Amino acid sequence: MARRRTTDTDADDLPRYFVWVRGLEGPEPQKWMAMDFGVGDWKRPLVLAYLELPEDERHLSLAMLARRYPPPRVDLS
């Protein structure tokens, strides 16, 4: 059996979701493994938008994903 390089990662090992959350200074991008909203769904109001990433995009950096999928418009009122 061929030995796999340790730098290779399966798509299952990478964050699956690209998420825009409400930050202190506006929307902030994050990568999540699962859409787990915590105890009592306390995270739900902080999530502005999310996208399940295709396997070929899961390795991309936050900066690249943020350019590809811009933040949603947020009302400041």
Helices and strands as residue ranges (DSSP letters): G 11-13, E 17-23, E 26-32, G 39-41, G 44-46, E 47-52, G 55-57, H 62-68
